[in-house]
Amino acid sequence: MMGKILAGVALMATFGLSGASALAADKVEPPQGARAVVQVSPNPTTRSGQEITITGDCGGGKRLKQVLSGYGKPVLEDVRILDDNPKGFTAKARIAKRVGNGVGPVFVDCDGEAGVVLLVTHV
């Protein structure tokens, strides 16, 4: 499921795909501080300036505090947190006009827990 990735991506990178599958089978939780779950819709996006919706839950964090994107130059503009509820947050943003085809991270800061999803752009 491309639109939903747990913040425990570091674990999957550390253990490789087969190790990650074993972890999933044992239902091991991601480490504390990386338990927020985030989704982006639509994903992939199809045009610059397109509005996207960011949803998820804070995985034990206090509230949705911030949405960040990319490294250096942000991929998202006009980020607005509509509901910071830790059990079901919602935010809206627009894809930056300078963004082309590619893949980039969208991070959420849930005041104690973090999450990441990969956003695919086909513009």
TORPA-4810 file (N, C-alpha, C, O; in nm, 3 decimals):
<nodes>
NODE_1_0.086_-0.116_0.000_0.000_0.000_0.000_0.091_0.123_0.000_0.146_0.160_0.104_M
NODE_2_0.107_0.187_-0.118_0.202_0.297_-0.135_0.168_0.417_-0.051_0.259_0.487_-0.004_M
NODE_3_0.039_0.445_-0.030_0.000_0.567_0.040_0.012_0.561_0.191_-0.014_0.661_0.259_G
NODE_4_0.050_0.446_0.247_0.052_0.435_0.393_0.178_0.361_0.437_0.193_0.241_0.414_K
NODE_5_0.268_0.434_0.499_0.394_0.374_0.542_0.417_0.411_0.687_0.405_0.528_0.723_I
NODE_6_0.449_0.316_0.769_0.481_0.345_0.908_0.616_0.414_0.915_0.701_0.395_0.829_L
NODE_7_0.634_0.491_1.016_0.759_0.563_1.035_0.873_0.468_1.066_0.988_0.512_1.071_A
NODE_8_0.848_0.343_1.087_0.953_0.246_1.116_1.028_0.202_0.991_1.080_0.091_0.987_G
NODE_9_1.033_0.288_0.890_1.105_0.258_0.766_1.250_0.228_0.797_1.311_0.146_0.729_V
NODE_10_1.306_0.292_0.897_1.445_0.268_0.934_1.466_0.122_0.971_1.571_0.064_0.941_A
NODE_11_1.368_0.061_1.036_1.379_-0.080_1.070_1.385_-0.167_0.945_1.463_-0.261_0.938_L
NODE_12_1.302_-0.134_0.847_1.300_-0.213_0.724_1.432_-0.198_0.651_1.483_-0.295_0.594_M
NODE_13_1.489_-0.078_0.651_1.618_-0.056_0.586_1.727_-0.134_0.659_1.817_-0.189_0.597_A
NODE_14_1.718_-0.137_0.791_1.819_-0.206_0.871_1.815_-0.356_0.851_1.920_-0.419_0.835_T
NODE_15_1.697_-0.415_0.851_1.683_-0.559_0.844_1.662_-0.613_0.703_1.661_-0.735_0.684_F
NODE_16_1.647_-0.528_0.604_1.620_-0.573_0.469_1.476_-0.618_0.457_1.405_-0.627_0.557_G
NODE_17_1.432_-0.647_0.335_1.293_-0.684_0.314_1.253_-0.811_0.386_1.144_-0.818_0.444_L
NODE_18_1.340_-0.912_0.385_1.302_-1.037_0.452_1.294_-1.016_0.603_1.205_-1.072_0.667_S
NODE_19_1.384_-0.937_0.660_1.379_-0.906_0.803_1.256_-0.826_0.836_1.193_-0.849_0.940_G
NODE_20_1.219_-0.733_0.749_1.100_-0.652_0.773_0.975_-0.739_0.772_0.884_-0.719_0.851_A
NODE_21_0.972_-0.837_0.681_0.858_-0.928_0.676_0.849_-1.009_0.805_0.740_-1.031_0.857_S
NODE_22_0.964_-1.052_0.855_0.965_-1.127_0.981_0.916_-1.039_1.095_0.842_-1.085_1.182_A
NODE_23_0.958_-0.911_1.095_0.912_-0.820_1.199_0.761_-0.801_1.190_0.693_-0.801_1.293_L
NODE_24_0.709_-0.785_1.070_0.565_-0.765_1.052_0.489_-0.889_1.100_0.383_-0.877_1.161_A
NODE_25_0.543_-1.007_1.073_0.477_-1.131_1.113_0.472_-1.141_1.266_0.375_-1.194_1.321_A
NODE_26_0.574_-1.090_1.334_0.578_-1.093_1.480_0.504_-0.975_1.542_0.491_-0.968_1.664_D
NODE_27_0.455_-0.882_1.460_0.381_-0.763_1.504_0.463_-0.678_1.601_0.410_-0.627_1.700_K
NODE_28_0.590_-0.663_1.571_0.676_-0.576_1.650_0.642_-0.432_1.613_0.637_-0.398_1.495_V
NODE_29_0.620_-0.348_1.714_0.588_-0.208_1.690_0.713_-0.131_1.653_0.823_-0.168_1.694_E
NODE_30_0.698_-0.024_1.575_0.811_0.064_1.548_0.861_0.123_1.681_0.788_0.123_1.780_P
NODE_31_0.984_0.173_1.683_1.037_0.229_1.807_0.960_0.352_1.852_0.901_0.422_1.770_P
NODE_32_0.961_0.378_1.982_0.896_0.496_2.035_0.956_0.619_1.966_1.078_0.627_1.947_Q
NODE_33_0.870_0.713_1.929_0.913_0.831_1.856_0.890_0.819_1.707_0.902_0.917_1.634_G
NODE_34_0.857_0.698_1.659_0.836_0.675_1.516_0.709_0.594_1.492_0.709_0.503_1.409_A
NODE_35_0.602_0.625_1.564_0.480_0.545_1.556_0.363_0.613_1.487_0.255_0.554_1.476_R
NODE_36_0.380_0.735_1.442_0.271_0.801_1.371_0.253_0.737_1.234_0.350_0.695_1.171_A
NODE_37_0.129_0.729_1.189_0.096_0.672_1.059_0.038_0.785_0.974_-0.047_0.860_1.020_V
NODE_38_0.085_0.797_0.850_0.042_0.908_0.764_0.009_0.856_0.625_0.074_0.765_0.574_V
NODE_39_-0.094_0.916_0.564_-0.134_0.886_0.426_-0.146_1.018_0.351_-0.174_1.122_0.410_Q
NODE_40_-0.124_1.012_0.221_-0.140_1.128_0.134_-0.232_1.088_0.019_-0.217_0.981_-0.039_V
NODE_41_-0.328_1.176_-0.012_-0.421_1.148_-0.120_-0.443_1.275_-0.202_-0.467_1.380_-0.143_S
NODE_42_-0.437_1.271_-0.333_-0.404_1.154_-0.415_-0.255_1.126_-0.412_-0.173_1.215_-0.388_P
NODE_43_-0.222_1.004_-0.435_-0.082_0.961_-0.443_-0.075_0.844_-0.539_-0.117_0.734_-0.504_N
NODE_44_-0.024_0.864_-0.661_0.058_0.977_-0.706_-0.025_1.100_-0.744_-0.145_1.092_-0.769_P
NODE_45_0.044_1.213_-0.746_-0.017_1.337_-0.793_0.009_1.351_-0.942_0.100_1.287_-0.996_T
NODE_46_-0.070_1.435_-1.009_-0.057_1.444_-1.155_-0.030_1.584_-1.208_-0.015_1.601_-1.329_T
NODE_47_-0.024_1.686_-1.120_0.005_1.820_-1.171_0.063_1.909_-1.062_0.032_1.892_-0.944_R
NODE_48_0.146_2.002_-1.100_0.201_2.102_-1.008_0.086_2.187_-0.955_-0.009_2.214_-1.027_S
NODE_49_0.095_2.229_-0.830_-0.009_2.310_-0.770_-0.129_2.231_-0.723_-0.222_2.289_-0.666_G
NODE_50_-0.131_2.101_-0.744_-0.243_2.017_-0.704_-0.257_2.014_-0.552_-0.157_2.005_-0.480_Q
NODE_51_-0.381_2.021_-0.503_-0.405_2.012_-0.360_-0.406_1.866_-0.318_-0.465_1.781_-0.385_E
NODE_52_-0.341_1.837_-0.206_-0.341_1.702_-0.151_-0.396_1.707_-0.009_-0.398_1.812_0.055_I
NODE_53_-0.440_1.592_0.038_-0.490_1.577_0.174_-0.397_1.482_0.248_-0.363_1.375_0.199_T
NODE_54_-0.357_1.523_0.367_-0.269_1.443_0.453_-0.353_1.398_0.572_-0.409_1.481_0.644_I
NODE_55_-0.363_1.268_0.593_-0.441_1.214_0.704_-0.359_1.110_0.779_-0.256_1.064_0.730_T
NODE_56_-0.405_1.075_0.898_-0.337_0.970_0.973_-0.370_0.976_1.119_-0.464_1.043_1.161_G
NODE_57_-0.288_0.904_1.198_-0.302_0.910_1.343_-0.163_0.923_1.405_-0.063_0.884_1.345_D
NODE_58_-0.159_0.978_1.523_-0.032_1.013_1.587_0.035_0.898_1.662_0.142_0.918_1.718_C
NODE_59_-0.023_0.781_1.665_0.043_0.665_1.725_0.089_0.686_1.868_0.191_0.631_1.909_G
NODE_60_0.014_0.763_1.944_0.052_0.790_2.083_0.105_0.931_2.105_0.123_0.973_2.219_G
NODE_61_0.130_1.004_1.996_0.174_1.143_2.009_0.058_1.231_2.056_-0.057_1.188_2.055_G
NODE_62_0.090_1.353_2.098_-0.009_1.441_2.159_-0.106_1.505_2.060_-0.225_1.516_2.088_K
NODE_63_-0.054_1.548_1.942_-0.136_1.616_1.841_-0.051_1.637_1.716_0.072_1.632_1.724_R
NODE_64_-0.115_1.660_1.602_-0.040_1.694_1.482_0.012_1.836_1.499_-0.065_1.931_1.508_L
NODE_65_0.142_1.848_1.502_0.206_1.976_1.527_0.258_2.040_1.399_0.254_2.162_1.384_K
NODE_66_0.306_1.957_1.305_0.371_2.011_1.185_0.373_1.907_1.074_0.381_1.787_1.100_Q
NODE_67_0.366_1.955_0.948_0.383_1.871_0.829_0.501_1.929_0.752_0.502_2.048_0.719_V
NODE_68_0.600_1.846_0.723_0.720_1.888_0.651_0.735_1.803_0.526_0.682_1.691_0.520_L
NODE_69_0.806_1.855_0.426_0.824_1.778_0.303_0.958_1.808_0.239_1.007_1.921_0.245_S
NODE_70_1.016_1.706_0.179_1.139_1.722_0.103_1.259_1.753_0.189_1.250_1.761_0.312_G
NODE_71_1.373_1.771_0.123_1.498_1.809_0.188_1.544_1.938_0.123_1.552_1.946_0.001_Y
NODE_72_1.574_2.039_0.202_1.618_2.166_0.146_1.501_2.250_0.099_1.453_2.336_0.173_G
NODE_73_1.453_2.226_-0.021_1.338_2.298_-0.077_1.212_2.215_-0.056_1.204_2.102_-0.103_K
NODE_74_1.114_2.269_0.015_0.992_2.193_0.043_0.916_2.154_-0.084_0.910_2.231_-0.180_P
NODE_75_0.859_2.036_-0.084_0.777_1.985_-0.193_0.634_2.039_-0.180_0.563_2.053_-0.280_V
NODE_76_0.593_2.068_-0.057_0.458_2.116_-0.031_0.458_2.263_0.005_0.550_2.313_0.070_L
NODE_77_0.353_2.332_-0.039_0.333_2.473_-0.006_0.195_2.489_0.056_0.110_2.400_0.045_E
NODE_78_0.173_2.602_0.121_0.042_2.634_0.177_-0.013_2.520_0.263_-0.128_2.479_0.247_D
NODE_79_0.070_2.468_0.354_0.030_2.358_0.442_-0.064_2.414_0.549_-0.031_2.510_0.619_V
NODE_80_-0.181_2.351_0.561_-0.281_2.393_0.659_-0.326_2.272_0.740_-0.373_2.173_0.684_R
NODE_81_-0.312_2.280_0.871_-0.362_2.174_0.958_-0.508_2.206_0.988_-0.539_2.306_1.052_I
NODE_82_-0.597_2.119_0.942_-0.740_2.139_0.961_-0.790_2.078_1.091_-0.880_2.132_1.155_L
NODE_83_-0.731_1.966_1.131_-0.770_1.898_1.254_-0.646_1.831_1.310_-0.587_1.744_1.245_D
NODE_84_-0.603_1.869_1.430_-0.481_1.814_1.489_-0.507_1.697_1.584_-0.420_1.660_1.662_D
NODE_85_-0.627_1.639_1.578_-0.666_1.527_1.663_-0.565_1.412_1.651_-0.542_1.364_1.540_N
NODE_86_-0.505_1.368_1.760_-0.405_1.262_1.752_-0.460_1.127_1.705_-0.384_1.043_1.658_P
NODE_87_-0.591_1.105_1.717_-0.650_0.978_1.674_-0.698_0.981_1.530_-0.742_0.879_1.476_K
NODE_88_-0.689_1.098_1.466_-0.731_1.111_1.326_-0.712_1.253_1.278_-0.807_1.331_1.278_G
NODE_89_-0.590_1.288_1.237_-0.563_1.425_1.193_-0.589_1.443_1.044_-0.592_1.347_0.968_F
NODE_90_-0.606_1.570_1.004_-0.625_1.606_0.864_-0.551_1.737_0.836_-0.559_1.831_0.914_T
NODE_91_-0.481_1.740_0.724_-0.414_1.862_0.679_-0.429_1.869_0.527_-0.451_1.767_0.462_A
NODE_92_-0.416_1.988_0.472_-0.419_2.009_0.327_-0.293_2.084_0.288_-0.237_2.159_0.369_K
NODE_93_-0.249_2.065_0.166_-0.131_2.135_0.113_-0.138_2.132_-0.039_-0.219_2.061_-0.098_A
NODE_94_-0.052_2.210_-0.102_-0.040_2.211_-0.249_0.101_2.168_-0.288_0.199_2.199_-0.220_R
NODE_95_0.109_2.095_-0.400_0.238_2.057_-0.456_0.305_2.183_-0.510_0.242_2.259_-0.583_I
NODE_96_0.431_2.206_-0.476_0.504_2.324_-0.523_0.511_2.324_-0.675_0.526_2.219_-0.737_A
NODE_97_0.501_2.441_-0.735_0.499_2.453_-0.882_0.630_2.404_-0.945_0.628_2.359_-1.060_K
NODE_98_0.742_2.411_-0.875_0.872_2.374_-0.932_0.897_2.223_-0.929_0.998_2.176_-0.982_R
NODE_99_0.806_2.146_-0.869_0.825_2.002_-0.854_0.796_1.932_-0.986_0.698_1.962_-1.054_V
NODE_100_0.882_1.838_-1.021_0.864_1.757_-1.142_0.833_1.613_-1.105_0.782_1.585_-0.996_G
NODE_101_0.864_1.521_-1.196_0.844_1.379_-1.169_0.941_1.332_-1.063_1.059_1.368_-1.065_N
NODE_102_0.893_1.251_-0.970_0.982_1.198_-0.868_0.909_1.143_-0.748_0.787_1.126_-0.749_G
NODE_103_0.988_1.116_-0.645_0.937_1.063_-0.519_1.002_1.143_-0.407_1.123_1.168_-0.410_V
NODE_104_0.923_1.184_-0.309_0.978_1.258_-0.196_0.902_1.230_-0.069_0.785_1.190_-0.073_G
NODE_105_0.967_1.250_0.044_0.904_1.221_0.172_0.812_1.334_0.220_0.838_1.451_0.195_P
NODE_106_0.707_1.295_0.289_0.620_1.389_0.362_0.624_1.340_0.507_0.584_1.227_0.537_V
NODE_107_0.671_1.427_0.596_0.686_1.393_0.737_0.577_1.460_0.820_0.534_1.571_0.789_F
NODE_108_0.533_1.393_0.926_0.445_1.456_1.023_0.514_1.452_1.159_0.578_1.354_1.196_V
NODE_109_0.499_1.561_1.232_0.549_1.574_1.368_0.427_1.576_1.458_0.347_1.670_1.454_D
NODE_110_0.412_1.473_1.539_0.297_1.460_1.627_0.332_1.489_1.772_0.274_1.428_1.863_C
NODE_111_0.426_1.579_1.795_0.460_1.620_1.930_0.492_1.498_2.018_0.426_1.474_2.120_D
NODE_112_0.592_1.425_1.978_0.633_1.306_2.053_0.646_1.182_1.965_0.719_1.090_1.999_G
NODE_113_0.575_1.180_1.854_0.584_1.070_1.756_0.595_1.131_1.617_0.542_1.239_1.591_E
NODE_114_0.664_1.061_1.528_0.681_1.109_1.390_0.638_1.001_1.293_0.634_0.882_1.327_A
NODE_115_0.605_1.042_1.171_0.568_0.950_1.066_0.613_1.002_0.931_0.639_1.122_0.916_G
NODE_116_0.622_0.914_0.834_0.664_0.954_0.699_0.590_0.870_0.596_0.559_0.753_0.618_V
NODE_117_0.562_0.932_0.483_0.504_0.864_0.367_0.579_0.914_0.245_0.627_1.027_0.244_V
NODE_118_0.589_0.832_0.143_0.651_0.874_0.018_0.543_0.925_-0.076_0.444_0.856_-0.102_L
NODE_119_0.562_1.047_-0.127_0.470_1.108_-0.222_0.530_1.095_-0.362_0.644_1.135_-0.385_L
NODE_120_0.453_1.039_-0.454_0.498_1.022_-0.592_0.435_1.132_-0.676_0.314_1.156_-0.668_V
NODE_121_0.517_1.200_-0.756_0.465_1.306_-0.845_0.490_1.267_-0.991_0.602_1.233_-1.029_T
NODE_122_0.385_1.272_-1.070_0.391_1.250_-1.216_0.331_1.375_-1.280_0.212_1.380_-1.309_H
NODE_123_0.414_1.477_-1.301_0.363_1.603_-1.355_0.423_1.635_-1.489_0.390_1.738_-1.549_V
</nodes>
